[in-house]
Amino acid sequence: MQGPQLDDTLRSVVARHLDVHVADVTVETSLEEIRLDDQLGAGLLGAVGDELEMRFPDDFLDGLDTYGQLHSAVRLAVGA
C-alpha cells in the first residue's frame, strides 16, 4: 500500500476506532486531543494491523504525539 492509499486507510481506521470525524484527523492532530490513551492505543494498533495485514509491537505508539507522526511510523513499518 502506497502514499495516498495508506493515508486514506490509516486516517479512516483512526477515525472509526476513536469515533471522530475523518476530516478532524490531520497531520497536526494531537493523538491526545482525539482521546487516544493506552487502552485505546492497543485496540487501534490491532485494527490498523488487521487492515494492513501486519502486526505492530506493543510499544509502537510510544513517543508519537500527532497523527502525522503515527502516519510516518506506519509508513516506515510497511516500507512505503
ROROBA-30563 format. One record per atom (N, C-alpha, C): atom name; residue in one letter; x, y, z. Coordinates in nm, 3 decimals. Example, Ala and Ser with C-alpha at 12.3 -4.5 7.8 and 13.67 -1.06 7.14 Angstrom:
<nodes>
+------+-----+---------+---------+---------+
! atom ! res !      xx !      yy !      zz !
+------+-----+---------+---------+---------+
!    N !   A !   1.319 !  -0.569 !   0.780 !
!   CA !   A !   1.230 !  -0.450 !   0.780 !
!    C !   A !   1.320 !  -0.330 !   0.780 !
!    N !   S !   1.285 !  -0.225 !   0.708 !
!   CA !   S !   1.367 !  -0.106 !   0.714 !
!    C !   S !   1.290 !   0.003 !   0.787 !
+------+-----+---------+---------+---------+
</nodes>
This chain:
<nodes>
+------+-----+---------+---------+---------+
! atom ! res !      xx !      yy !      zz !
+------+-----+---------+---------+---------+
!    N !   M !   0.085 !  -0.117 !   0.000 !
!   CA !   M !   0.000 !   0.000 !   0.000 !
!    C !   M !   0.090 !   0.124 !   0.000 !
!    N !   Q !   0.060 !   0.216 !  -0.087 !
!   CA !   Q !   0.146 !   0.332 !  -0.105 !
!    C !   Q !   0.076 !   0.462 !  -0.065 !
!    N !   G !   0.155 !   0.568 !  -0.051 !
!   CA !   G !   0.118 !   0.705 !  -0.020 !
!    C !   G !  -0.025 !   0.736 !   0.014 !
!    N !   P !  -0.100 !   0.793 !  -0.082 !
!   CA !   P !  -0.236 !   0.837 !  -0.053 !
!    C !   P !  -0.327 !   0.725 !  -0.006 !
!    N !   Q !  -0.313 !   0.607 !  -0.062 !
!   CA !   Q !  -0.397 !   0.495 !  -0.021 !
!    C !   Q !  -0.368 !   0.457 !   0.125 !
!    N !   L !  -0.242 !   0.455 !   0.164 !
!   CA !   L !  -0.206 !   0.427 !   0.302 !
!    C !   L !  -0.263 !   0.534 !   0.394 !
!    N !   D !  -0.250 !   0.661 !   0.356 !
!   CA !   D !  -0.302 !   0.769 !   0.438 !
!    C !   D !  -0.454 !   0.758 !   0.453 !
!    N !   D !  -0.525 !   0.735 !   0.344 !
!   CA !   D !  -0.670 !   0.721 !   0.350 !
!    C !   D !  -0.711 !   0.607 !   0.441 !
!    N !   T !  -0.643 !   0.493 !   0.427 !
!   CA !   T !  -0.675 !   0.376 !   0.509 !
!    C !   T !  -0.647 !   0.403 !   0.655 !
!    N !   L !  -0.530 !   0.456 !   0.686 !
!   CA !   L !  -0.493 !   0.482 !   0.824 !
!    C !   L !  -0.584 !   0.587 !   0.886 !
!    N !   R !  -0.610 !   0.694 !   0.815 !
!   CA !   R !  -0.698 !   0.801 !   0.864 !
!    C !   R !  -0.838 !   0.745 !   0.893 !
!    N !   S !  -0.888 !   0.661 !   0.805 !
!   CA !   S !  -1.020 !   0.601 !   0.823 !
!    C !   S !  -1.025 !   0.511 !   0.946 !
!    N !   V !  -0.922 !   0.428 !   0.963 !
!   CA !   V !  -0.919 !   0.338 !   1.079 !
!    C !   V !  -0.909 !   0.418 !   1.209 !
!    N !   V !  -0.824 !   0.520 !   1.211 !
!   CA !   V !  -0.810 !   0.604 !   1.331 !
!    C !   V !  -0.944 !   0.671 !   1.362 !
!    N !   A !  -1.007 !   0.730 !   1.263 !
!   CA !   A !  -1.134 !   0.800 !   1.285 !
!    C !   A !  -1.241 !   0.704 !   1.335 !
!    N !   R !  -1.251 !   0.590 !   1.272 !
!   CA !   R !  -1.352 !   0.491 !   1.311 !
!    C !   R !  -1.326 !   0.438 !   1.452 !
!    N !   H !  -1.202 !   0.404 !   1.480 !
!   CA !   H !  -1.168 !   0.344 !   1.609 !
!    C !   H !  -1.182 !   0.444 !   1.724 !
!    N !   L !  -1.152 !   0.570 !   1.699 !
!   CA !   L !  -1.158 !   0.670 !   1.805 !
!    C !   L !  -1.288 !   0.751 !   1.801 !
!    N !   D !  -1.378 !   0.713 !   1.709 !
!   CA !   D !  -1.509 !   0.776 !   1.697 !
!    C !   D !  -1.498 !   0.927 !   1.678 !
!    N !   V !  -1.416 !   0.965 !   1.581 !
!   CA !   V !  -1.404 !   1.106 !   1.542 !
!    C !   V !  -1.429 !   1.115 !   1.391 !
!    N !   H !  -1.461 !   1.234 !   1.344 !
!   CA !   H !  -1.484 !   1.254 !   1.201 !
!    C !   H !  -1.350 !   1.248 !   1.129 !
!    N !   V !  -1.346 !   1.181 !   1.017 !
!   CA !   V !  -1.222 !   1.163 !   0.942 !
!    C !   V !  -1.158 !   1.298 !   0.906 !
!    N !   A !  -1.240 !   1.400 !   0.883 !
!   CA !   A !  -1.187 !   1.533 !   0.849 !
!    C !   A !  -1.113 !   1.596 !   0.967 !
!    N !   D !  -1.139 !   1.547 !   1.087 !
!   CA !   D !  -1.072 !   1.600 !   1.206 !
!    C !   D !  -0.937 !   1.535 !   1.230 !
!    N !   V !  -0.899 !   1.440 !   1.147 !
!   CA !   V !  -0.772 !   1.370 !   1.162 !
!    C !   V !  -0.676 !   1.425 !   1.056 !
!    N !   T !  -0.588 !   1.516 !   1.099 !
!   CA !   T !  -0.492 !   1.578 !   1.009 !
!    C !   T !  -0.351 !   1.549 !   1.061 !
!    N !   V !  -0.251 !   1.585 !   0.983 !
!   CA !   V !  -0.113 !   1.560 !   1.026 !
!    C !   V !  -0.081 !   1.631 !   1.157 !
!    N !   E !  -0.149 !   1.742 !   1.185 !
!   CA !   E !  -0.123 !   1.817 !   1.308 !
!    C !   E !  -0.206 !   1.769 !   1.426 !
!    N !   T !  -0.304 !   1.682 !   1.402 !
!   CA !   T !  -0.394 !   1.639 !   1.508 !
!    C !   T !  -0.317 !   1.568 !   1.619 !
!    N !   S !  -0.335 !   1.617 !   1.741 !
!   CA !   S !  -0.275 !   1.554 !   1.858 !
!    C !   S !  -0.350 !   1.426 !   1.888 !
!    N !   L !  -0.276 !   1.317 !   1.910 !
!   CA !   L !  -0.341 !   1.190 !   1.943 !
!    C !   L !  -0.413 !   1.201 !   2.077 !
!    N !   E !  -0.358 !   1.279 !   2.167 !
!   CA !   E !  -0.424 !   1.302 !   2.296 !
!    C !   E !  -0.556 !   1.376 !   2.276 !
!    N !   E !  -0.556 !   1.473 !   2.184 !
!   CA !   E !  -0.676 !   1.553 !   2.156 !
!    C !   E !  -0.791 !   1.465 !   2.106 !
!    N !   I !  -0.759 !   1.360 !   2.033 !
!   CA !   I !  -0.865 !   1.271 !   1.984 !
!    C !   I !  -0.882 !   1.150 !   2.075 !
!    N !   R !  -0.837 !   1.167 !   2.200 !
!   CA !   R !  -0.862 !   1.074 !   2.310 !
!    C !   R !  -0.793 !   0.939 !   2.295 !
!    N !   L !  -0.677 !   0.937 !   2.235 !
!   CA !   L !  -0.602 !   0.812 !   2.225 !
!    C !   L !  -0.524 !   0.792 !   2.355 !
!    N !   D !  -0.561 !   0.690 !   2.429 !
!   CA !   D !  -0.489 !   0.656 !   2.552 !
!    C !   D !  -0.431 !   0.516 !   2.536 !
!    N !   D !  -0.369 !   0.464 !   2.641 !
!   CA !   D !  -0.303 !   0.333 !   2.631 !
!    C !   D !  -0.401 !   0.222 !   2.594 !
!    N !   Q !  -0.519 !   0.223 !   2.655 !
!   CA !   Q !  -0.617 !   0.119 !   2.628 !
!    C !   Q !  -0.667 !   0.126 !   2.483 !
!    N !   L !  -0.704 !   0.245 !   2.439 !
!   CA !   L !  -0.749 !   0.260 !   2.301 !
!    C !   L !  -0.635 !   0.238 !   2.202 !
!    N !   G !  -0.513 !   0.272 !   2.244 !
!   CA !   G !  -0.397 !   0.254 !   2.156 !
!    C !   G !  -0.375 !   0.110 !   2.119 !
!    N !   A !  -0.391 !   0.020 !   2.215 !
!   CA !   A !  -0.374 !  -0.123 !   2.187 !
!    C !   A !  -0.477 !  -0.170 !   2.085 !
!    N !   G !  -0.600 !  -0.127 !   2.103 !
!   CA !   G !  -0.705 !  -0.163 !   2.007 !
!    C !   G !  -0.682 !  -0.102 !   1.870 !
!    N !   L !  -0.636 !   0.023 !   1.870 !
!   CA !   L !  -0.607 !   0.089 !   1.743 !
!    C !   L !  -0.497 !   0.018 !   1.668 !
!    N !   L !  -0.391 !  -0.020 !   1.738 !
!   CA !   L !  -0.282 !  -0.093 !   1.671 !
!    C !   L !  -0.332 !  -0.224 !   1.612 !
!    N !   G !  -0.420 !  -0.291 !   1.684 !
!   CA !   G !  -0.477 !  -0.415 !   1.632 !
!    C !   G !  -0.561 !  -0.391 !   1.508 !
!    N !   A !  -0.641 !  -0.284 !   1.511 !
!   CA !   A !  -0.726 !  -0.252 !   1.396 !
!    C !   A !  -0.643 !  -0.212 !   1.275 !
!    N !   V !  -0.540 !  -0.130 !   1.297 !
!   CA !   V !  -0.451 !  -0.090 !   1.187 !
!    C !   V !  -0.378 !  -0.212 !   1.134 !
!    N !   G !  -0.329 !  -0.295 !   1.225 !
!   CA !   G !  -0.260 !  -0.417 !   1.183 !
!    C !   G !  -0.349 !  -0.509 !   1.102 !
!    N !   D !  -0.474 !  -0.524 !   1.144 !
!   CA !   D !  -0.568 !  -0.608 !   1.069 !
!    C !   D !  -0.590 !  -0.552 !   0.929 !
!    N !   E !  -0.608 !  -0.421 !   0.920 !
!   CA !   E !  -0.633 !  -0.356 !   0.791 !
!    C !   E !  -0.512 !  -0.370 !   0.698 !
!    N !   L !  -0.392 !  -0.361 !   0.754 !
!   CA !   L !  -0.270 !  -0.366 !   0.673 !
!    C !   L !  -0.207 !  -0.505 !   0.668 !
!    N !   E !  -0.272 !  -0.600 !   0.735 !
!   CA !   E !  -0.224 !  -0.738 !   0.740 !
!    C !   E !  -0.082 !  -0.746 !   0.794 !
!    N !   M !  -0.061 !  -0.683 !   0.909 !
!   CA !   M !   0.068 !  -0.689 !   0.977 !
!    C !   M !   0.047 !  -0.671 !   1.126 !
!    N !   R !   0.150 !  -0.689 !   1.203 !
!   CA !   R !   0.144 !  -0.670 !   1.348 !
!    C !   R !   0.244 !  -0.565 !   1.390 !
!    N !   F !   0.209 !  -0.489 !   1.491 !
!   CA !   F !   0.294 !  -0.385 !   1.546 !
!    C !   F !   0.334 !  -0.422 !   1.688 !
!    N !   P !   0.456 !  -0.387 !   1.730 !
!   CA !   P !   0.496 !  -0.414 !   1.869 !
!    C !   P !   0.411 !  -0.332 !   1.966 !
!    N !   D !   0.399 !  -0.380 !   2.088 !
!   CA !   D !   0.317 !  -0.314 !   2.189 !
!    C !   D !   0.358 !  -0.170 !   2.214 !
!    N !   D !   0.486 !  -0.140 !   2.197 !
!   CA !   D !   0.535 !  -0.005 !   2.226 !
!    C !   D !   0.540 !   0.084 !   2.102 !
!    N !   F !   0.472 !   0.046 !   1.996 !
!   CA !   F !   0.477 !   0.118 !   1.869 !
!    C !   F !   0.435 !   0.264 !   1.883 !
!    N !   L !   0.338 !   0.292 !   1.967 !
!   CA !   L !   0.286 !   0.428 !   1.980 !
!    C !   L !   0.369 !   0.515 !   2.075 !
!    N !   D !   0.463 !   0.455 !   2.146 !
!   CA !   D !   0.545 !   0.530 !   2.241 !
!    C !   D !   0.618 !   0.644 !   2.170 !
!    N !   G !   0.603 !   0.763 !   2.222 !
!   CA !   G !   0.672 !   0.880 !   2.167 !
!    C !   G !   0.602 !   0.946 !   2.049 !
!    N !   L !   0.490 !   0.891 !   2.005 !
!   CA !   L !   0.415 !   0.950 !   1.895 !
!    C !   L !   0.309 !   1.044 !   1.952 !
!    N !   D !   0.312 !   1.169 !   1.910 !
!   CA !   D !   0.220 !   1.268 !   1.966 !
!    C !   D !   0.112 !   1.314 !   1.868 !
!    N !   T !   0.135 !   1.300 !   1.739 !
!   CA !   T !   0.040 !   1.350 !   1.639 !
!    C !   T !   0.006 !   1.241 !   1.538 !
!    N !   Y !  -0.104 !   1.263 !   1.468 !
!   CA !   Y !  -0.139 !   1.171 !   1.361 !
!    C !   Y !  -0.029 !   1.168 !   1.255 !
!    N !   G !   0.032 !   1.281 !   1.227 !
!   CA !   G !   0.140 !   1.285 !   1.128 !
!    C !   G !   0.256 !   1.195 !   1.168 !
!    N !   Q !   0.291 !   1.195 !   1.297 !
!   CA !   Q !   0.398 !   1.107 !   1.345 !
!    C !   Q !   0.356 !   0.960 !   1.334 !
!    N !   L !   0.230 !   0.933 !   1.367 !
!   CA !   L !   0.178 !   0.797 !   1.354 !
!    C !   L !   0.184 !   0.752 !   1.209 !
!    N !   H !   0.141 !   0.838 !   1.119 !
!   CA !   H !   0.142 !   0.806 !   0.977 !
!    C !   H !   0.284 !   0.776 !   0.929 !
!    N !   S !   0.378 !   0.859 !   0.968 !
!   CA !   S !   0.518 !   0.837 !   0.928 !
!    C !   S !   0.571 !   0.705 !   0.981 !
!    N !   A !   0.540 !   0.674 !   1.107 !
!   CA !   A !   0.586 !   0.549 !   1.167 !
!    C !   A !   0.525 !   0.428 !   1.098 !
!    N !   V !   0.398 !   0.435 !   1.066 !
!   CA !   V !   0.332 !   0.324 !   0.996 !
!    C !   V !   0.390 !   0.311 !   0.856 !
!    N !   R !   0.410 !   0.422 !   0.788 !
!   CA !   R !   0.468 !   0.419 !   0.653 !
!    C !   R !   0.604 !   0.351 !   0.654 !
!    N !   L !   0.686 !   0.384 !   0.752 !
!   CA !   L !   0.818 !   0.319 !   0.763 !
!    C !   L !   0.802 !   0.170 !   0.792 !
!    N !   A !   0.709 !   0.136 !   0.879 !
!   CA !   A !   0.688 !  -0.005 !   0.917 !
!    C !   A !   0.643 !  -0.091 !   0.799 !
!    N !   V !   0.562 !  -0.033 !   0.711 !
!   CA !   V !   0.515 !  -0.111 !   0.596 !
!    C !   V !   0.607 !  -0.099 !   0.475 !
!    N !   G !   0.707 !  -0.014 !   0.488 !
!   CA !   G !   0.804 !   0.001 !   0.379 !
!    C !   G !   0.753 !   0.083 !   0.264 !
!    N !   A !   0.661 !   0.174 !   0.291 !
!   CA !   A !   0.604 !   0.257 !   0.183 !
!    C !   A !   0.681 !   0.386 !   0.169 !
+------+-----+---------+---------+---------+
</nodes>
